[in-house]
Amino acid sequence: SGTAPQPLFKMSYSCSKVGDPHPGQPYKGGNFCAFLPNNEEGLMTAKLLKKAFERGLTFQIKSYNGEERVTWGFIPHKTSWDGGKARNGYPDAQYLHEVGTVL
């Protein structure tokens, strides 16, 4: 018998300003979302992710085909409800431990 999936909640980010590696050059912002378990550990992780966001650690700017774009930084986020670790989704029993180590 498998374990029942935990309910998840969605964190939404809207990003228009990031530490700019090329001052004066325009870049595209974006809307991003990530999912966390709706339990005590997930809520604690959400608070840490919020602090990281406020400190400018969540995103970075990368150049794609000559265009500067905002992308996820080095903090791992679950961007899918499902699909497992290979697709940045759940189930992934180690995720909260891994993200906690990074934060």
Jmol script that loads the backbone (N, CA, C; Angstrom):
load data "model"
ATOM      1  N   SER A   1       0.842  -1.189   0.000  1.00  0.00           N
ATOM      2  CA  SER A   1       0.000   0.000   0.000  1.00  0.00           C
ATOM      3  C   SER A   1       0.881   1.244   0.000  1.00  0.00           C
ATOM      4  N   GLY A   2       0.620   2.177  -0.885  1.00  0.00           N
ATOM      5  CA  GLY A   2       1.407   3.407  -0.972  1.00  0.00           C
ATOM      6  C   GLY A   2       0.913   4.423   0.043  1.00  0.00           C
ATOM      7  N   THR A   3       1.669   5.457   0.208  1.00  0.00           N
ATOM      8  CA  THR A   3       1.244   6.504   1.123  1.00  0.00           C
ATOM      9  C   THR A   3       0.383   7.499   0.365  1.00  0.00           C
ATOM     10  N   ALA A   4      -0.614   8.020   1.028  1.00  0.00           N
ATOM     11  CA  ALA A   4      -1.500   9.000   0.403  1.00  0.00           C
ATOM     12  C   ALA A   4      -0.727  10.299   0.180  1.00  0.00           C
ATOM     13  N   PRO A   5      -0.918  10.926  -0.956  1.00  0.00           N
ATOM     14  CA  PRO A   5      -0.212  12.187  -1.182  1.00  0.00           C
ATOM     15  C   PRO A   5      -0.698  13.259  -0.210  1.00  0.00           C
ATOM     16  N   GLN A   6       0.236  14.078   0.233  1.00  0.00           N
ATOM     17  CA  GLN A   6      -0.126  15.158   1.140  1.00  0.00           C
ATOM     18  C   GLN A   6      -0.720  16.307   0.338  1.00  0.00           C
ATOM     19  N   PRO A   7      -1.657  17.032   0.940  1.00  0.00           N
ATOM     20  CA  PRO A   7      -2.137  18.223   0.240  1.00  0.00           C
ATOM     21  C   PRO A   7      -0.999  19.234   0.114  1.00  0.00           C
ATOM     22  N   LEU A   8      -1.007  19.951  -0.980  1.00  0.00           N
ATOM     23  CA  LEU A   8       0.048  20.924  -1.237  1.00  0.00           C
ATOM     24  C   LEU A   8      -0.551  22.325  -1.292  1.00  0.00           C
ATOM     25  N   PHE A   9       0.280  23.322  -1.076  1.00  0.00           N
ATOM     26  CA  PHE A   9      -0.161  24.683  -1.336  1.00  0.00           C
ATOM     27  C   PHE A   9       0.817  25.345  -2.286  1.00  0.00           C
ATOM     28  N   LYS A  10       0.351  26.388  -2.938  1.00  0.00           N
ATOM     29  CA  LYS A  10       1.099  27.035  -4.006  1.00  0.00           C
ATOM     30  C   LYS A  10       1.666  28.362  -3.509  1.00  0.00           C
ATOM     31  N   MET A  11       2.948  28.584  -3.741  1.00  0.00           N
ATOM     32  CA  MET A  11       3.579  29.883  -3.490  1.00  0.00           C
ATOM     33  C   MET A  11       3.732  30.561  -4.837  1.00  0.00           C
ATOM     34  N   SER A  12       3.276  31.789  -4.945  1.00  0.00           N
ATOM     35  CA  SER A  12       3.409  32.519  -6.203  1.00  0.00           C
ATOM     36  C   SER A  12       4.409  33.646  -6.045  1.00  0.00           C
ATOM     37  N   TYR A  13       5.239  33.810  -7.045  1.00  0.00           N
ATOM     38  CA  TYR A  13       6.223  34.888  -7.073  1.00  0.00           C
ATOM     39  C   TYR A  13       5.959  35.738  -8.313  1.00  0.00           C
ATOM     40  N   SER A  14       6.077  37.016  -8.167  1.00  0.00           N
ATOM     41  CA  SER A  14       6.082  37.904  -9.325  1.00  0.00           C
ATOM     42  C   SER A  14       7.386  38.675  -9.248  1.00  0.00           C
ATOM     43  N   CYS A  15       8.166  38.581 -10.279  1.00  0.00           N
ATOM     44  CA  CYS A  15       9.519  39.103 -10.206  1.00  0.00           C
ATOM     45  C   CYS A  15       9.767  40.113 -11.310  1.00  0.00           C
ATOM     46  N   SER A  16      10.121  41.323 -10.922  1.00  0.00           N
ATOM     47  CA  SER A  16      10.488  42.313 -11.926  1.00  0.00           C
ATOM     48  C   SER A  16      11.839  42.935 -11.628  1.00  0.00           C
ATOM     49  N   LYS A  17      12.334  42.810 -10.397  1.00  0.00           N
ATOM     50  CA  LYS A  17      13.647  43.378 -10.059  1.00  0.00           C
ATOM     51  C   LYS A  17      14.525  42.296  -9.459  1.00  0.00           C
ATOM     52  N   VAL A  18      15.701  42.168  -9.987  1.00  0.00           N
ATOM     53  CA  VAL A  18      16.678  41.202  -9.499  1.00  0.00           C
ATOM     54  C   VAL A  18      18.030  41.896  -9.583  1.00  0.00           C
ATOM     55  N   GLY A  19      18.974  41.515  -8.743  1.00  0.00           N
ATOM     56  CA  GLY A  19      20.324  42.067  -8.866  1.00  0.00           C
ATOM     57  C   GLY A  19      20.787  41.942 -10.301  1.00  0.00           C
ATOM     58  N   ASP A  20      21.000  43.034 -10.974  1.00  0.00           N
ATOM     59  CA  ASP A  20      21.220  43.043 -12.412  1.00  0.00           C
ATOM     60  C   ASP A  20      22.702  42.943 -12.763  1.00  0.00           C
ATOM     61  N   PRO A  21      23.130  41.867 -13.434  1.00  0.00           N
ATOM     62  CA  PRO A  21      24.544  41.738 -13.799  1.00  0.00           C
ATOM     63  C   PRO A  21      24.949  42.688 -14.926  1.00  0.00           C
ATOM     64  N   HIS A  22      23.972  43.219 -15.664  1.00  0.00           N
ATOM     65  CA  HIS A  22      24.244  44.152 -16.763  1.00  0.00           C
ATOM     66  C   HIS A  22      23.415  45.410 -16.555  1.00  0.00           C
ATOM     67  N   PRO A  23      23.841  46.292 -15.634  1.00  0.00           N
ATOM     68  CA  PRO A  23      23.047  47.485 -15.336  1.00  0.00           C
ATOM     69  C   PRO A  23      22.715  48.273 -16.597  1.00  0.00           C
ATOM     70  N   GLY A  24      21.479  48.733 -16.649  1.00  0.00           N
ATOM     71  CA  GLY A  24      21.029  49.530 -17.780  1.00  0.00           C
ATOM     72  C   GLY A  24      20.484  48.719 -18.932  1.00  0.00           C
ATOM     73  N   GLN A  25      20.708  47.407 -18.919  1.00  0.00           N
ATOM     74  CA  GLN A  25      20.188  46.558 -19.989  1.00  0.00           C
ATOM     75  C   GLN A  25      18.827  46.006 -19.566  1.00  0.00           C
ATOM     76  N   PRO A  26      17.818  46.132 -20.421  1.00  0.00           N
ATOM     77  CA  PRO A  26      16.480  45.653 -20.028  1.00  0.00           C
ATOM     78  C   PRO A  26      16.438  44.130 -19.929  1.00  0.00           C
ATOM     79  N   TYR A  27      15.547  43.647 -19.088  1.00  0.00           N
ATOM     80  CA  TYR A  27      15.315  42.208 -19.000  1.00  0.00           C
ATOM     81  C   TYR A  27      13.869  41.947 -18.669  1.00  0.00           C
ATOM     82  N   LYS A  28      13.421  40.760 -19.005  1.00  0.00           N
ATOM     83  CA  LYS A  28      12.031  40.386 -18.774  1.00  0.00           C
ATOM     84  C   LYS A  28      11.869  39.791 -17.388  1.00  0.00           C
ATOM     85  N   GLY A  29      10.860  40.255 -16.665  1.00  0.00           N
ATOM     86  CA  GLY A  29      10.501  39.651 -15.387  1.00  0.00           C
ATOM     87  C   GLY A  29       9.663  38.417 -15.649  1.00  0.00           C
ATOM     88  N   GLY A  30       8.943  37.974 -14.660  1.00  0.00           N
ATOM     89  CA  GLY A  30       8.116  36.806 -14.871  1.00  0.00           C
ATOM     90  C   GLY A  30       7.282  36.470 -13.661  1.00  0.00           C
ATOM     91  N   ASN A  31       6.358  35.563 -13.848  1.00  0.00           N
ATOM     92  CA  ASN A  31       5.560  35.028 -12.751  1.00  0.00           C
ATOM     93  C   ASN A  31       5.957  33.572 -12.587  1.00  0.00           C
ATOM     94  N   PHE A  32       6.237  33.189 -11.359  1.00  0.00           N
ATOM     95  CA  PHE A  32       6.727  31.850 -11.059  1.00  0.00           C
ATOM     96  C   PHE A  32       5.891  31.283  -9.927  1.00  0.00           C
ATOM     97  N   CYS A  33       5.722  29.972  -9.902  1.00  0.00           N
ATOM     98  CA  CYS A  33       5.049  29.373  -8.746  1.00  0.00           C
ATOM     99  C   CYS A  33       5.749  28.085  -8.355  1.00  0.00           C
ATOM    100  N   ALA A  34       5.612  27.764  -7.075  1.00  0.00           N
ATOM    101  CA  ALA A  34       6.206  26.549  -6.528  1.00  0.00           C
ATOM    102  C   ALA A  34       5.216  25.939  -5.553  1.00  0.00           C
ATOM    103  N   PHE A  35       5.392  24.669  -5.269  1.00  0.00           N
ATOM    104  CA  PHE A  35       4.461  23.940  -4.412  1.00  0.00           C
ATOM    105  C   PHE A  35       5.181  23.364  -3.204  1.00  0.00           C
ATOM    106  N   LEU A  36       4.513  23.428  -2.058  1.00  0.00           N
ATOM    107  CA  LEU A  36       5.049  22.885  -0.814  1.00  0.00           C
ATOM    108  C   LEU A  36       3.971  22.068  -0.118  1.00  0.00           C
ATOM    109  N   PRO A  37       4.377  21.081   0.695  1.00  0.00           N
ATOM    110  CA  PRO A  37       3.385  20.325   1.465  1.00  0.00           C
ATOM    111  C   PRO A  37       2.655  21.250   2.432  1.00  0.00           C
ATOM    112  N   ASN A  38       1.366  21.031   2.572  1.00  0.00           N
ATOM    113  CA  ASN A  38       0.558  21.838   3.481  1.00  0.00           C
ATOM    114  C   ASN A  38       0.604  21.206   4.867  1.00  0.00           C
ATOM    115  N   ASN A  39       1.786  21.304   5.482  1.00  0.00           N
ATOM    116  CA  ASN A  39       1.974  20.788   6.837  1.00  0.00           C
ATOM    117  C   ASN A  39       2.973  21.706   7.547  1.00  0.00           C
ATOM    118  N   GLU A  40       3.314  21.389   8.778  1.00  0.00           N
ATOM    119  CA  GLU A  40       4.168  22.278   9.567  1.00  0.00           C
ATOM    120  C   GLU A  40       5.530  22.498   8.912  1.00  0.00           C
ATOM    121  N   GLU A  41       6.129  21.422   8.430  1.00  0.00           N
ATOM    122  CA  GLU A  41       7.450  21.537   7.804  1.00  0.00           C
ATOM    123  C   GLU A  41       7.379  22.358   6.514  1.00  0.00           C
ATOM    124  N   GLY A  42       6.302  22.159   5.750  1.00  0.00           N
ATOM    125  CA  GLY A  42       6.115  22.932   4.524  1.00  0.00           C
ATOM    126  C   GLY A  42       5.937  24.413   4.814  1.00  0.00           C
ATOM    127  N   LEU A  43       5.181  24.738   5.871  1.00  0.00           N
ATOM    128  CA  LEU A  43       4.969  26.141   6.235  1.00  0.00           C
ATOM    129  C   LEU A  43       6.254  26.791   6.725  1.00  0.00           C
ATOM    130  N   MET A  44       7.084  26.041   7.462  1.00  0.00           N
ATOM    131  CA  MET A  44       8.385  26.566   7.896  1.00  0.00           C
ATOM    132  C   MET A  44       9.278  26.830   6.680  1.00  0.00           C
ATOM    133  N   THR A  45       9.251  25.909   5.732  1.00  0.00           N
ATOM    134  CA  THR A  45      10.036  26.080   4.511  1.00  0.00           C
ATOM    135  C   THR A  45       9.557  27.308   3.748  1.00  0.00           C
ATOM    136  N   ALA A  46       8.230  27.529   3.702  1.00  0.00           N
ATOM    137  CA  ALA A  46       7.680  28.706   3.015  1.00  0.00           C
ATOM    138  C   ALA A  46       8.216  29.991   3.638  1.00  0.00           C
ATOM    139  N   LYS A  47       8.320  30.031   4.958  1.00  0.00           N
ATOM    140  CA  LYS A  47       8.846  31.222   5.631  1.00  0.00           C
ATOM    141  C   LYS A  47      10.304  31.460   5.250  1.00  0.00           C
ATOM    142  N   LEU A  48      11.086  30.377   5.187  1.00  0.00           N
ATOM    143  CA  LEU A  48      12.494  30.505   4.783  1.00  0.00           C
ATOM    144  C   LEU A  48      12.617  30.947   3.325  1.00  0.00           C
ATOM    145  N   LEU A  49      11.756  30.408   2.465  1.00  0.00           N
ATOM    146  CA  LEU A  49      11.775  30.800   1.062  1.00  0.00           C
ATOM    147  C   LEU A  49      11.389  32.271   0.910  1.00  0.00           C
ATOM    148  N   LYS A  50      10.457  32.735   1.729  1.00  0.00           N
ATOM    149  CA  LYS A  50      10.050  34.148   1.689  1.00  0.00           C
ATOM    150  C   LYS A  50      11.228  35.049   2.074  1.00  0.00           C
ATOM    151  N   LYS A  51      11.977  34.657   3.115  1.00  0.00           N
ATOM    152  CA  LYS A  51      13.156  35.435   3.520  1.00  0.00           C
ATOM    153  C   LYS A  51      14.191  35.454   2.397  1.00  0.00           C
ATOM    154  N   ALA A  52      14.400  34.306   1.769  1.00  0.00           N
ATOM    155  CA  ALA A  52      15.361  34.234   0.669  1.00  0.00           C
ATOM    156  C   ALA A  52      14.921  35.150  -0.474  1.00  0.00           C
ATOM    157  N   PHE A  53      13.621  35.177  -0.764  1.00  0.00           N
ATOM    158  CA  PHE A  53      13.093  36.035  -1.817  1.00  0.00           C
ATOM    159  C   PHE A  53      13.335  37.505  -1.479  1.00  0.00           C
ATOM    160  N   GLU A  54      13.043  37.877  -0.229  1.00  0.00           N
ATOM    161  CA  GLU A  54      13.217  39.265   0.204  1.00  0.00           C
ATOM    162  C   GLU A  54      14.682  39.699   0.131  1.00  0.00           C
ATOM    163  N   ARG A  55      15.588  38.750   0.245  1.00  0.00           N
ATOM    164  CA  ARG A  55      17.029  39.050   0.173  1.00  0.00           C
ATOM    165  C   ARG A  55      17.578  38.944  -1.248  1.00  0.00           C
ATOM    166  N   GLY A  56      16.706  38.682  -2.201  1.00  0.00           N
ATOM    167  CA  GLY A  56      17.139  38.616  -3.599  1.00  0.00           C
ATOM    168  C   GLY A  56      17.852  37.342  -3.975  1.00  0.00           C
ATOM    169  N   LEU A  57      17.595  36.243  -3.260  1.00  0.00           N
ATOM    170  CA  LEU A  57      18.316  34.991  -3.504  1.00  0.00           C
ATOM    171  C   LEU A  57      17.539  33.973  -4.337  1.00  0.00           C
ATOM    172  N   THR A  58      16.280  34.268  -4.652  1.00  0.00           N
ATOM    173  CA  THR A  58      15.424  33.276  -5.301  1.00  0.00           C
ATOM    174  C   THR A  58      15.642  33.199  -6.804  1.00  0.00           C
ATOM    175  N   PHE A  59      15.965  34.326  -7.424  1.00  0.00           N
ATOM    176  CA  PHE A  59      16.071  34.382  -8.875  1.00  0.00           C
ATOM    177  C   PHE A  59      17.433  34.889  -9.313  1.00  0.00           C
ATOM    178  N   GLN A  60      17.732  34.681 -10.575  1.00  0.00           N
ATOM    179  CA  GLN A  60      18.930  35.229 -11.189  1.00  0.00           C
ATOM    180  C   GLN A  60      18.562  35.659 -12.605  1.00  0.00           C
ATOM    181  N   ILE A  61      19.443  36.396 -13.225  1.00  0.00           N
ATOM    182  CA  ILE A  61      19.213  36.809 -14.610  1.00  0.00           C
ATOM    183  C   ILE A  61      20.189  36.042 -15.491  1.00  0.00           C
ATOM    184  N   LYS A  62      19.640  35.440 -16.541  1.00  0.00           N
ATOM    185  CA  LYS A  62      20.463  34.705 -17.501  1.00  0.00           C
ATOM    186  C   LYS A  62      20.149  35.219 -18.891  1.00  0.00           C
ATOM    187  N   SER A  63      21.116  35.077 -19.759  1.00  0.00           N
ATOM    188  CA  SER A  63      20.945  35.513 -21.137  1.00  0.00           C
ATOM    189  C   SER A  63      20.524  34.318 -21.997  1.00  0.00           C
ATOM    190  N   TYR A  64      19.398  34.484 -22.705  1.00  0.00           N
ATOM    191  CA  TYR A  64      18.912  33.468 -23.649  1.00  0.00           C
ATOM    192  C   TYR A  64      18.790  34.125 -25.009  1.00  0.00           C
ATOM    193  N   ASN A  65      19.552  33.657 -25.968  1.00  0.00           N
ATOM    194  CA  ASN A  65      19.506  34.206 -27.329  1.00  0.00           C
ATOM    195  C   ASN A  65      19.646  35.724 -27.329  1.00  0.00           C
ATOM    196  N   GLY A  66      20.550  36.231 -26.516  1.00  0.00           N
ATOM    197  CA  GLY A  66      20.802  37.662 -26.476  1.00  0.00           C
ATOM    198  C   GLY A  66      19.799  38.473 -25.670  1.00  0.00           C
ATOM    199  N   GLU A  67      18.819  37.802 -25.059  1.00  0.00           N
ATOM    200  CA  GLU A  67      17.807  38.490 -24.263  1.00  0.00           C
ATOM    201  C   GLU A  67      17.991  38.123 -22.793  1.00  0.00           C
ATOM    202  N   GLU A  68      18.006  39.130 -21.936  1.00  0.00           N
ATOM    203  CA  GLU A  68      18.162  38.887 -20.500  1.00  0.00           C
ATOM    204  C   GLU A  68      16.812  38.472 -19.915  1.00  0.00           C
ATOM    205  N   ARG A  69      16.791  37.368 -19.152  1.00  0.00           N
ATOM    206  CA  ARG A  69      15.554  36.875 -18.549  1.00  0.00           C
ATOM    207  C   ARG A  69      15.770  36.496 -17.099  1.00  0.00           C
ATOM    208  N   VAL A  70      14.714  36.667 -16.315  1.00  0.00           N
ATOM    209  CA  VAL A  70      14.730  36.230 -14.927  1.00  0.00           C
ATOM    210  C   VAL A  70      14.464  34.727 -14.904  1.00  0.00           C
ATOM    211  N   THR A  71      15.297  33.979 -14.167  1.00  0.00           N
ATOM    212  CA  THR A  71      15.107  32.532 -14.022  1.00  0.00           C
ATOM    213  C   THR A  71      15.261  32.167 -12.547  1.00  0.00           C
ATOM    214  N   TRP A  72      14.912  30.941 -12.211  1.00  0.00           N
ATOM    215  CA  TRP A  72      15.128  30.446 -10.856  1.00  0.00           C
ATOM    216  C   TRP A  72      16.620  30.514 -10.536  1.00  0.00           C
ATOM    217  N   GLY A  73      16.933  30.808  -9.290  1.00  0.00           N
ATOM    218  CA  GLY A  73      18.319  30.808  -8.832  1.00  0.00           C
ATOM    219  C   GLY A  73      18.724  29.415  -8.384  1.00  0.00           C
ATOM    220  N   PHE A  74      19.557  29.361  -7.344  1.00  0.00           N
ATOM    221  CA  PHE A  74      20.130  28.075  -6.919  1.00  0.00           C
ATOM    222  C   PHE A  74      19.305  27.363  -5.862  1.00  0.00           C
ATOM    223  N   ILE A  75      18.267  27.999  -5.330  1.00  0.00           N
ATOM    224  CA  ILE A  75      17.420  27.354  -4.320  1.00  0.00           C
ATOM    225  C   ILE A  75      16.416  26.467  -5.053  1.00  0.00           C
ATOM    226  N   PRO A  76      16.396  25.175  -4.753  1.00  0.00           N
ATOM    227  CA  PRO A  76      15.473  24.291  -5.471  1.00  0.00           C
ATOM    228  C   PRO A  76      14.014  24.579  -5.111  1.00  0.00           C
ATOM    229  N   HIS A  77      13.153  24.592  -6.115  1.00  0.00           N
ATOM    230  CA  HIS A  77      11.714  24.781  -5.937  1.00  0.00           C
ATOM    231  C   HIS A  77      10.985  23.654  -6.659  1.00  0.00           C
ATOM    232  N   LYS A  78       9.889  23.219  -6.086  1.00  0.00           N
ATOM    233  CA  LYS A  78       9.028  22.239  -6.750  1.00  0.00           C
ATOM    234  C   LYS A  78       8.043  23.007  -7.607  1.00  0.00           C
ATOM    235  N   THR A  79       8.156  22.860  -8.915  1.00  0.00           N
ATOM    236  CA  THR A  79       7.333  23.647  -9.825  1.00  0.00           C
ATOM    237  C   THR A  79       6.183  22.840 -10.429  1.00  0.00           C
ATOM    238  N   SER A  80       5.995  21.630  -9.926  1.00  0.00           N
ATOM    239  CA  SER A  80       4.919  20.780 -10.427  1.00  0.00           C
ATOM    240  C   SER A  80       4.271  20.039  -9.260  1.00  0.00           C
ATOM    241  N   TRP A  81       2.978  19.767  -9.388  1.00  0.00           N
ATOM    242  CA  TRP A  81       2.272  18.991  -8.359  1.00  0.00           C
ATOM    243  C   TRP A  81       2.793  17.566  -8.312  1.00  0.00           C
ATOM    244  N   ASP A  82       3.117  17.037  -9.508  1.00  0.00           N
ATOM    245  CA  ASP A  82       3.457  15.609  -9.580  1.00  0.00           C
ATOM    246  C   ASP A  82       4.609  15.396 -10.552  1.00  0.00           C
ATOM    247  N   GLY A  83       4.889  14.140 -10.856  1.00  0.00           N
ATOM    248  CA  GLY A  83       5.973  13.822 -11.769  1.00  0.00           C
ATOM    249  C   GLY A  83       7.245  13.383 -11.069  1.00  0.00           C
ATOM    250  N   GLY A  84       7.255  13.492  -9.729  1.00  0.00           N
ATOM    251  CA  GLY A  84       8.423  13.056  -8.983  1.00  0.00           C
ATOM    252  C   GLY A  84       9.596  14.005  -9.137  1.00  0.00           C
ATOM    253  N   LYS A  85      10.699  13.601  -8.538  1.00  0.00           N
ATOM    254  CA  LYS A  85      11.907  14.431  -8.506  1.00  0.00           C
ATOM    255  C   LYS A  85      12.389  14.791  -9.910  1.00  0.00           C
ATOM    256  N   ALA A  86      12.287  13.872 -10.848  1.00  0.00           N
ATOM    257  CA  ALA A  86      12.787  14.092 -12.206  1.00  0.00           C
ATOM    258  C   ALA A  86      12.098  15.267 -12.894  1.00  0.00           C
ATOM    259  N   ARG A  87      10.862  15.587 -12.471  1.00  0.00           N
ATOM    260  CA  ARG A  87      10.113  16.680 -13.113  1.00  0.00           C
ATOM    261  C   ARG A  87       9.848  17.837 -12.152  1.00  0.00           C
ATOM    262  N   ASN A  88      10.697  17.978 -11.139  1.00  0.00           N
ATOM    263  CA  ASN A  88      10.531  19.022 -10.121  1.00  0.00           C
ATOM    264  C   ASN A  88       9.162  18.963  -9.457  1.00  0.00           C
ATOM    265  N   GLY A  89       8.693  17.738  -9.215  1.00  0.00           N
ATOM    266  CA  GLY A  89       7.388  17.558  -8.599  1.00  0.00           C
ATOM    267  C   GLY A  89       7.443  16.601  -7.432  1.00  0.00           C
ATOM    268  N   TYR A  90       6.276  16.222  -6.997  1.00  0.00           N
ATOM    269  CA  TYR A  90       6.125  15.270  -5.901  1.00  0.00           C
ATOM    270  C   TYR A  90       5.677  13.945  -6.481  1.00  0.00           C
ATOM    271  N   PRO A  91       5.901  12.808  -5.836  1.00  0.00           N
ATOM    272  CA  PRO A  91       6.536  12.690  -4.518  1.00  0.00           C
ATOM    273  C   PRO A  91       8.057  12.828  -4.594  1.00  0.00           C
ATOM    274  N   ASP A  92       8.622  13.404  -3.542  1.00  0.00           N
ATOM    275  CA  ASP A  92      10.071  13.519  -3.377  1.00  0.00           C
ATOM    276  C   ASP A  92      10.327  13.627  -1.882  1.00  0.00           C
ATOM    277  N   ALA A  93      10.589  12.494  -1.265  1.00  0.00           N
ATOM    278  CA  ALA A  93      10.707  12.424   0.192  1.00  0.00           C
ATOM    279  C   ALA A  93      11.849  13.274   0.736  1.00  0.00           C
ATOM    280  N   GLN A  94      12.858  13.569  -0.082  1.00  0.00           N
ATOM    281  CA  GLN A  94      14.038  14.302   0.390  1.00  0.00           C
ATOM    282  C   GLN A  94      13.963  15.808   0.173  1.00  0.00           C
ATOM    283  N   TYR A  95      12.937  16.294  -0.543  1.00  0.00           N
ATOM    284  CA  TYR A  95      12.922  17.697  -0.945  1.00  0.00           C
ATOM    285  C   TYR A  95      13.026  18.677   0.226  1.00  0.00           C
ATOM    286  N   LEU A  96      12.198  18.545   1.235  1.00  0.00           N
ATOM    287  CA  LEU A  96      12.216  19.519   2.328  1.00  0.00           C
ATOM    288  C   LEU A  96      13.554  19.516   3.041  1.00  0.00           C
ATOM    289  N   HIS A  97      14.177  18.349   3.159  1.00  0.00           N
ATOM    290  CA  HIS A  97      15.503  18.274   3.756  1.00  0.00           C
ATOM    291  C   HIS A  97      16.523  19.001   2.866  1.00  0.00           C
ATOM    292  N   GLU A  98      16.467  18.743   1.550  1.00  0.00           N
ATOM    293  CA  GLU A  98      17.414  19.368   0.616  1.00  0.00           C
ATOM    294  C   GLU A  98      17.275  20.874   0.582  1.00  0.00           C
ATOM    295  N   VAL A  99      16.053  21.376   0.493  1.00  0.00           N
ATOM    296  CA  VAL A  99      15.853  22.826   0.425  1.00  0.00           C
ATOM    297  C   VAL A  99      16.221  23.463   1.769  1.00  0.00           C
ATOM    298  N   GLY A 100      15.955  22.761   2.866  1.00  0.00           N
ATOM    299  CA  GLY A 100      16.336  23.266   4.182  1.00  0.00           C
ATOM    300  C   GLY A 100      17.839  23.406   4.324  1.00  0.00           C
ATOM    301  N   THR A 101      18.581  22.481   3.726  1.00  0.00           N
ATOM    302  CA  THR A 101      20.045  22.538   3.765  1.00  0.00           C
ATOM    303  C   THR A 101      20.555  23.753   2.998  1.00  0.00           C
ATOM    304  N   VAL A 102      19.956  24.022   1.831  1.00  0.00           N
ATOM    305  CA  VAL A 102      20.356  25.164   1.018  1.00  0.00           C
ATOM    306  C   VAL A 102      20.029  26.482   1.731  1.00  0.00           C
ATOM    307  N   LEU A 103      18.846  26.532   2.355  1.00  0.00           N
ATOM    308  CA  LEU A 103      18.414  27.765   3.007  1.00  0.00           C
ATOM    309  C   LEU A 103      19.152  27.960   4.307  1.00  0.00           C
TER     310      LEU A 103
END
end "model"
wireframe off; spacefill off
backbone 0.3
color backbone group
